Amino acid sequence: MTICALTGKPLQTPIYQSQGSLSVTSLSQTYEGKTVVYFNEEIGHIQTKEIENIDVYYDKQYKFFNQSDEDDILYKVVDGKKIFRQEHQVNTLLSKINFEDEMQVLDYGCAKGTVMKRLGLQKPSVETYLFDVSQMYVNLWEQFLPSDHYASYQTKEEWHEKFDVVTSFFAFEHTPDPVKELRNINTLLKDGGHFYCIVPNVFENTGDFIVADHVHHYSDASLRYLFAKAGFETVEIDVSSHFGAYIAIGKKVSQKSLEFQINSIDLANVVNAAQETANYWNTLQDKICQFEQSVSGQKAAIYGAGVYGSFIATCLNNLDDIQCFIDQNPLLHGTTTFNKSIIPNSELPTEIKVIYVGLNPKIAQQVVSGFPKWQETVSSILFL
């Protein structure tokens, strides 16, 4: 039986199960096993069954572009300029939090620690600290912080009520027990301190729904519920400053749970959105397979080497027709996925006649409209 990590109550029938034996992770890698997703209608929270040995996975196997502190995920392209995710995260953080001299900030679930490194460069009077559940990134941390400013596995005892701000960038979707983690963060903050958190918005970036290693898919309602349960007053939940994500800011007001009443209209909207998302993914694999049959034997490519493109690859019965993946992220060019080369769009071979577009459906049409070359050479395009 699967238990809701936020309420402690049993979750009943799944709203989604992947059809094949392979699932996709948030790093666009494959995972042997099914993705099983549940929905708690009481608080509007989507929860995925944990992968096996999840603690070991994050300690030893979850390698978030850890070769260097420069590797990153492409966030968006504006007027031809590539903007990367961690760059955008720092700029958004600075627009939301007023960092004063000698403030102390901890990044909880920091991975490479790049956000705090960049924050320290822009705000050298702010003291930065790091915590993660792995030691894989220590070689990067020690390049810019002394050893008493970072910790792995457990936070330091001397950090009790030390921090003015605790941040968490795309970590709380991974943790099996977010209530436990946020209560621990409560003990690390000074009274009145702020928790600044970014998590995926599954209703804007629907690909988050099917990744095997994201245990939690929050809504506005379930974020407010989580904050209240850990003694935080919700200051803001912003759905627009970071595409496909919630920016949630809470203020520590108590060490105990707070009373919280979910708005019934907001909850009804979340229920409808969750059902629509589940229906979409429950039918998508059949759509991909039908398209594959209709273009069988033609040379094809998958546009997008991220979650959506990887999902397409796991659905195909035969990858022989796939010649390559196309992606705009220059950090991926020259690498491979599913034993296929990842190339820039400018190098698309003219013999490619079929393209599977592995992008967020909300932006896919707009992105592809900027590729006039496709109209000349490509005969069949699948949008998810």
N, C-alpha and C positions, 0 to 999 in steps of 0.2 A: 504494500500500500504506500502511495506517495502522499506526503504531508505538506501542506502549504507552509513554507518557511516563515511567512509573515504572520499568519493567524494561528498556526499550529493545528489546524483542522484538516481532516482527510480530503484529498482531491479525488473525484470520481472518474468518470469516463474521459479519456483523452479527446481533445478536439482535433488532433493531428498526429499521424504516425507516418514516418517516411516509408516508402514502398520497398526500396531496395535494401541491400545489406551495408551500403556505404552512406555515411553522412558527411556533411561539410562543416568545418570549424570556422570560427571568426577570422582565422588567419588564412582561409581559403585552402586548407589542407583537408585530406580525407580522414575519416574516423570510422573504424570497423564497428558498426552497430547502428541501430535505428535511433532516430530522433523522435521522442515521444513528448507531446506538449499538452499541458492541462490549463484550465482556466478557472479561477476563483471568482465567481460572480458577486460574491459578498463585498469584495474590495476592488474589483476590476483589475486583477493581477494575473498575468500569464506566467506559467512556470514550466520549465523543461526538465525532464528527468535527468539527474546528474550522470555524467559519464563515469565509467568505472575508475576507481583510484584517482579521484579528482585532485587530491592533495599532491600526489606524486606528479600528476600531469602538469600542474602549475609550477611545481618546484623544479622539475627536470626537463619537461618536454615543450612547454609553451614558450617558444622563442620569438618574442615580439621584435623582429628586425634587430636582433641584438648584436650584429656584427660590429656596428659602430653607432655613435650617437647622431650620425647624419641620416641614417636610413629612416624612412618615414612613409606614411600613407598619403597619397595625393588627395587633397580635400576638394579643390575646385580649380578651374581655370578661368581667369578673368582677363579679357582682352589679350589673350595669348600668354599671360603670366601664370605660371603654376604656383599655387598656394598649397602648402603642406599642412597636415592636420595639427601637428604640435605647434607650429607657428601661429595658426589661427587660435588655438586654445590659449596660448599665452596672451595674445592681444585681447581676447574676449575676457579673460580673467582680470586683466588690468582695467577693463572698462566697467567691471562689476564690483570689484573690491577696492576700496581706498587703502592702499598700503602706505602706512606711515613709517617713519624711521624706527629701526630696532624692533619692528614687529617680527614675530616668529611664526613660520608657516611650515607645516608638514604635508608632504604629498604621500597619501596612503594608498598603496598599490601602485607604486611609482614606475615599475618596469625600469627602463633605462635612466629615468630621472631627468630627461631632456627638458621637460616643462620647467622644473625648478632651476635647472642650469640657465635656461634663457631668462627666467624671472630674475635670477641673481645678477645677470649681466645688465638687465634694464633697471633693476632696483637694488643696487649693491648695499644699501643700508638695511635691507630686509634679510633676516637670517633664515636660511632654507634647510630643511631636513627631509629625509627619505625613509620610507618603509615599504617592504614588499615581502611576499611569502616565498620568495626564491632568492638564492645567492648568485644566480647566473649573471647578474648585472653589476656585481661589486667592482669588477675591474673598470667599469665606466664611472661609477659613483666616486671612487677614490681619486679620480682625476681632477675633481673640482670641489670635494668636500672632505673635511677631516672625519676620522672614523667615529667620533662621538656624535656625528650628525646623521648617521644612517644606521638602520637595523634590518635584520632579516628574521622572519618567522614570528618573533615576538617584539612588541614595542618595549623600549627601555623604561625601567621603573622611574628614573629621574625625569621622564617626560610627563608625569602626572600633572594635569592642569597647567601645562607649560605654554600651550600654543594659542595664538590669537586667531589663526585660521588653519583649518585642515582641508586639504583638497583631495579629490578623487576623480581621476579622468578615465572613464571607461573601465572601471574595475568592479563596480557593484553589481553589474550584470553577471559576473563570473562567480562571485562568492556564494557558497551553498547556504550560508546563514547571515543574511544582511542585517538582521536585528542585532545579533551578537556583535558584528563588526561595528555597527553604528553606536551601540552602547559603549564599546571600547573607545571609539572616537570621542564620545561624550566625556570620558574620564581624562582625555588628553587635552581637551580645550579648557581655557579659562572660562569663568562665568561670563556669559554674554558673547562668547566666541562664536565664530561662524564656520559652518561646514559648507563647502562649495563642491558640488558634485555634477559630473556629466555622465549620463547613461544613454544608450540608444533609445530612440523613439520608434518602436516597431510599427506604429501606424503611419509614419512618414518614410521609413526605410524598412519595407516589409521583409527584406532578406534577413533581417535580424531574427525573424520568427523561426527559421529553420536551422540556425547554426547550433551544433550539438553542445558547444561549450558555454553558451550563454544560458545560465540556469534561470535567470529572471528577466522578464520583459515588462517594464513598469508602465503604468499609466499615470496621469496627473493624480488620480485618486489614490492609487496604491503608494505613490511617493509620499503624499501627505500623510497617509496612514503610517508608513514606516517612520517618518520623521517624528510624528507624535508619540509612537510607541517607544522611541529611544530618547524622549525628552527634549525634542527640538520643535520650535515654532517655525512654520514655513514662512520664509520671507518672500520668496519669489520662485515661480516655476516658469521658465522662459522656453518657448517652443520654436522661436524664430532665429535666434542669434547663431545657433550651430545647426546646420541642416541635418535632419535625420536624428536629432538628439534632444533630450531635455537638459537644460541647465537648471539644477535645483539648488537653492540656497536656504539653509536652515540656521536658526540661532539657538544656541544652548540656553534653555531657560529652567531646566530641571534635570535632576538625575533619575527621575521616575517618569513613567509613561504619562502622557497628557490625554485628556478627553478629546475625542475626535468624532465628528459626525460627517459621513460622506453625503454629498449632495446627490439626491436620487436621480435628478435629470442628467447630471454629469455621468453617473454610474450607468444609466441606461444607454448613453451614447457609447461608452466604453464596451459594454456588452455587445452592442450591434457591430462595432468596429472589429472586435475580436472574432466574432462569428464570420464576418466578411473576409478577414485575413485568413482564417482557417479554411474557408471554402475555396479561396484563391489557390492556396498551396495544395489542397487535396486534389485539385483538378489539373494542376499545371504539368505534372509529369506526363500525363496522358497526352496533353497538347504537344509537348516536346517530342514525344515518341511518334505521334502521327505526322508531324512535320518532317521528322527524320526519314520516315518511310517514303514520303512524297518526293524527297530530293536525294534518295539513295544513289550512290555512285558518283555524285558530283563533288568536286573539290570544295571544301568548306573551311570556315574559320569561326572562332568564337571571339566576339568583341567583349573585352572585360576579363581580366585574370583574377578578379576578386570573388566574392561569395557567389554572386549570381552566375558568373561564368563557370565557376567550379560546380555549382549545382547542375547546370546544363550538362556538363561533362559526365557527371555521375548518372544522369538519366539516359544518356545515349546508349543504344545497344551495341554500337560499333564505332570506335573512335578512329578507324582507319581513314575515313573521309576527311577528318579534321587535320588540316595542314599546319595550323599555328593558332596561337592566341594573339589578339591585338590589345594593346593597352597604352594609355597616354602617360603612365608613370615611367619616367626615364630610369628610375632605380630598378625596374623590373626588366628592362631591355637587355637581351643577352642571357637571360635566365630561362628556365623551363618550368612548366607545370604539366602534369599528366603526360610527361615525356614529349611535350610539344614546345617549340620555341615561342617566346613572347617577343613580339616585334612592335615598333611604332606603326601607326596607321599609314604613314608616308611610305612604308616599305611593303604594303600589301601587294602580294603577287597578282598579276592581272588574270591568272587562271582561276582565282577564287571566284566562284559563282554563287556561293551560298554563305550567308552570315547569320549566326545565332547571336543576338544582341543580349549579352549578359550584364545589363545595367538595371538600376532601380527604375521600375516602370514609370515613375513620376517624372523622370528626366530623360529617359531613353530617346524618345522621338525628337526632342530638342537637340540632343547631342548629335544624333545621326544626321539631322538636317544640315549640319555643318560639314558634311563629307560629300561634296558633289561628285567626286570620283566614283563613288559607289554606284551612282545612277548610270554611269557609263559601262561598268564592268560586271556588277552584281545583279543576278536575276531573281534571287529569292532571299528575303530577310524575315527572320522570326523575331518578333518582340514578345517579351514575357507578359 
